[in-house]
Amino acid sequence: MKVIVIGTGVMGKNHARVLSALGYLSGVVDVDEKRAKEVASRFNVPWAKSPQELNFDAAVIATPTETHYELARALIEQGKHVLVEKPFTHSIAEGEELIELAKEQNIVLGVGHIERFNPIVSFFKKMNRDGNLITIGAKRVSSFPSRIRDVGVIMDIGVHDIDVLRYLVAEVAEVYARGGKIKHEKYEDHASILLGFKNGKNGYIETNWLTPKKIRRLWLTYDDCYAEGDYIGQWVEISSSKMRVDEFNVYDAEIDLNIRHINLRREEPLKRELVDFLGAIENHKAPLVTGADGLMAIKIAQAALRSLNTGRSVEVD
Ligand SMILES: NC(=O)c1ccc[n+]([C@@H]2O[C@H](COP(=O)([O-])OP(=O)(O)OC[C@H]3O[C@@H](n4cnc5c(N)ncnc54)[C@H](O)[C@@H]3O)[C@@H](O)[C@H]2O)c1
């Protein structure tokens, strides 16, 4: 199977590196000739300014969000399998059209919600004891990325947590968001998002482009333990105590806290994502993150943006 990467910027270079190591990379495309040539020569594959000039079976689209729809539509119409970087598309209508088209053409359409492939998310998915989860939260903050021009922080990085929380808990019924722009001239650069899930649980996401330190954390509060995971360090920590808070005065009691720190086996999430996409094509099955998942993430992100602009909570369709 021949796979090309369209867009050889920050993310496209990583896709090219991993696909080359897996033995699948057959070419790279970029409208910026210099970038395309540089990445092509590093991995010893042909380059082009348009995918039409290359021979391939599947493509990874790692270009700015605004371009995802046009590029993906043309490829799907030609019967190519496509992995589109997150956020899936700029508008909900574009995402819906691509999903329909992919069904008609019987091709694999995946979306690059890479954090589902982080070992900490796989760990929490396995340990998820739906019944006694009380709340879930995520923090994704870092400094200003000057290259992201076409979306705000919710669509750019908030969608990672929206997808993970939805994957771990349930479909989202309602969203309330506060935030705004301090540094970005056009879009929001900080947001706090409260999610109400259809199973009655709640979730919270804090995201911004204004923090000097890069933090990527996820935490889950159960009725008998508290679990926290670090996406970067790929570790989880589970804290539990035999003490029942209703039996004691919490301020006087000696809390016999049992903390287990678990360093997970380190794995590159992008490699796991691409192996899953290639496996879906080879075995004619759905990838872990489908077009429908990508669409749901942007629906929730857009509901958060509506909430942020109106000051009201918004129901998710
Ligand atoms: N999954 C992740 O963790 C992650 C991380 C970073 C970026 N991304 C996503 O990857 C995508 C690209 O982001 P980036 O940070 O790599 O951007 P970037 O600006 O570094 O790179 C984008 C590249 O696409 C090229 N390009 C633009 N329009 C094109 C077109 N029509 N055809 C071919 N090439 C075109 C540009 O010349 C540029 O080289 C975005 O959707 C972004 O959200 C995902």
PDBQT file of the ligand as one rigid body, heavy atoms in Angstrom, charges set to zero:
ROOT
HETATM    1  N1  LIG A 401      -2.557  15.756  16.028  1.00  0.00    +0.000 N 
HETATM    2  C1  LIG A 401      -1.788  16.687  16.538  1.00  0.00    +0.000 C 
HETATM    3  O1  LIG A 401      -1.282  16.574  17.655  1.00  0.00    +0.000 OA
HETATM    4  C2  LIG A 401      -1.499  17.909  15.730  1.00  0.00    +0.000 A 
HETATM    5  C3  LIG A 401      -0.414  18.749  16.037  1.00  0.00    +0.000 A 
HETATM    6  C4  LIG A 401      -0.176  19.846  15.231  1.00  0.00    +0.000 A 
HETATM    7  C5  LIG A 401      -1.010  20.098  14.148  1.00  0.00    +0.000 A 
HETATM    8  N2  LIG A 401      -2.060  19.286  13.890  1.00  0.00    +0.000 N 
HETATM    9  C6  LIG A 401      -2.970  19.539  12.766  1.00  0.00    +0.000 C 
HETATM   10  O2  LIG A 401      -2.255  19.331  11.549  1.00  0.00    +0.000 OA
HETATM   11  C7  LIG A 401      -2.699  20.270  10.567  1.00  0.00    +0.000 C 
HETATM   12  C8  LIG A 401      -1.490  21.065  10.092  1.00  0.00    +0.000 C 
HETATM   13  O3  LIG A 401      -0.942  21.780  11.183  1.00  0.00    +0.000 OA
HETATM   14  P1  LIG A 401       0.610  22.157  11.262  1.00  0.00    +0.000 P 
HETATM   15  O4  LIG A 401       0.849  22.633  12.603  1.00  0.00    +0.000 OA
HETATM   16  O5  LIG A 401       1.434  21.020  10.710  1.00  0.00    +0.000 OA
HETATM   17  O6  LIG A 401       0.651  23.387  10.249  1.00  0.00    +0.000 OA
HETATM   18  P2  LIG A 401       1.905  23.988   9.456  1.00  0.00    +0.000 P 
HETATM   19  O7  LIG A 401       1.520  25.384   9.107  1.00  0.00    +0.000 OA
HETATM   20  O8  LIG A 401       3.161  23.728  10.182  1.00  0.00    +0.000 OA
HETATM   21  O9  LIG A 401       1.946  23.101   8.109  1.00  0.00    +0.000 OA
HETATM   22  C9  LIG A 401       0.940  23.099   7.137  1.00  0.00    +0.000 C 
HETATM   23  C10 LIG A 401       1.575  22.818   5.768  1.00  0.00    +0.000 C 
HETATM   24  O10 LIG A 401       0.522  22.636   4.814  1.00  0.00    +0.000 OA
HETATM   25  C11 LIG A 401       0.922  23.262   3.589  1.00  0.00    +0.000 C 
HETATM   26  N3  LIG A 401      -0.279  23.534   2.788  1.00  0.00    +0.000 N 
HETATM   27  C12 LIG A 401      -1.221  24.506   2.991  1.00  0.00    +0.000 A 
HETATM   28  N4  LIG A 401      -2.214  24.385   2.082  1.00  0.00    +0.000 NA
HETATM   29  C13 LIG A 401      -1.907  23.293   1.309  1.00  0.00    +0.000 A 
HETATM   30  C14 LIG A 401      -2.554  22.651   0.230  1.00  0.00    +0.000 A 
HETATM   31  N5  LIG A 401      -3.730  23.082  -0.255  1.00  0.00    +0.000 N 
HETATM   32  N6  LIG A 401      -1.946  21.573  -0.329  1.00  0.00    +0.000 NA
HETATM   33  C15 LIG A 401      -0.756  21.127   0.144  1.00  0.00    +0.000 A 
HETATM   34  N7  LIG A 401      -0.089  21.708   1.162  1.00  0.00    +0.000 NA
HETATM   35  C16 LIG A 401      -0.664  22.768   1.756  1.00  0.00    +0.000 A 
HETATM   36  C17 LIG A 401       1.670  24.509   4.051  1.00  0.00    +0.000 C 
HETATM   37  O11 LIG A 401       2.509  25.010   3.020  1.00  0.00    +0.000 OA
HETATM   38  C18 LIG A 401       2.453  23.965   5.252  1.00  0.00    +0.000 C 
HETATM   39  O12 LIG A 401       3.718  23.456   4.867  1.00  0.00    +0.000 OA
HETATM   40  C19 LIG A 401      -3.785  21.112  11.248  1.00  0.00    +0.000 C 
HETATM   41  O13 LIG A 401      -5.032  20.531  10.969  1.00  0.00    +0.000 OA
HETATM   42  C20 LIG A 401      -3.463  20.966  12.732  1.00  0.00    +0.000 C 
HETATM   43  O14 LIG A 401      -4.593  21.146  13.560  1.00  0.00    +0.000 OA
HETATM   44  C21 LIG A 401      -2.291  18.190  14.639  1.00  0.00    +0.000 A 
ENDROOT
TORSDOF 0
